[in-house]
């Protein structure tokens, strides 16, 4: 699961009532409301209490007229299969943990889960103004808080572990190489190295059972990885040609260590009359940051890439990667702007580039034209 704060745009007014109605209505195409609840409002806790609850929340917010940003909008995206593991009580408990960790345990809020075919996610709209003290709470370094709670909830409820973007450095046993970091910064797509490190424990477990080079090749093939000699060492390679040092997976995978176990390197041998087994963890280009709106645009991007040879020159440039596509779509689709903002916030954290800001996304867009 990945928890993402949806930052308020400076030019857009803070409209809590509209956000609350959006959560309850699940307005996006193909989505429907799954569960819904309200916290810390005298009006009630259910969807039929929403109108009164929003008026109650607005009454509190109006007592801080000089504050322009009084809403904290959080989206928690789950992996496929997680929905079946969680009851409404579980979802409410997860929401409460985020609220407590952010300092919003006693604050008014509206929360709901949305379903579409591929993306189960939760929206939480916190009123940053405390209903009694009227103190406005803005969490400091909230990305670390969100990452910590996400990992705790995954463990508690047996959910799929998602390294995400907010804690990529903490989850990767080895830091991404400069090459992988540059790839992600320039494409906004997951690098091959991130794919490998995401499945690190599984891969090492399989390699630990291998008795020779051919068995090692078979284990790696299951993750769309090939291993080859390069220079004085070994590299793991993706189908599209990305590479990382084998030792970056683990010290036990260095050329020296593997040679001690399996002898002189042997290339993978084709088995006659036997088809290659399809990878169980295939490496595919995918968005670096997941957001409730990612799927719609990602499908559009993949659809346009299929007919790339038929596109005019400018469109070919825009379809080179996910980043260029979003920058092009920002002219006509506000969802693209939301995703651009999310990517810049995430890259600022993971790639340690504080100079990246939301405003710089507009500069990049104009330079691309």
Buried (B, 14 or more C-beta within 10 A) or exposed (E): BBBBBBBBEEEEEBEBBEBBBBBBBBEBEEBEBBBBBBBBBEBBBEBEBBBBBBEBBBEBBEEBEEBEEBBBBBBBBBBEEBBEEBEEEBBBBBBBBBBEBBBBBBBBBBBBBBBBEEBBBBBBBBBBBBBEEEEBBEBEEBBBBBBBBBBEBBEEBEBEBBBBBBBBBEBBEBEBBEBBBEBBBEBBBBBBBBBBBBBBEBBBEBBEEBEEBBBBBBBBBBBBBBBEEEEEEBBBBBEEEBBBBBBBBBEBBBBEBBEEBBEEBEEBEEEEEEEEEEBEBEBEBEBBBBBBBBBBBBEBBEEBBEEEEEBEEEBBBBBEBBBBBBBBBBEEBEBBBBBBBBBBBBBBBBBEBEEBBBEEBBEBBEEEE
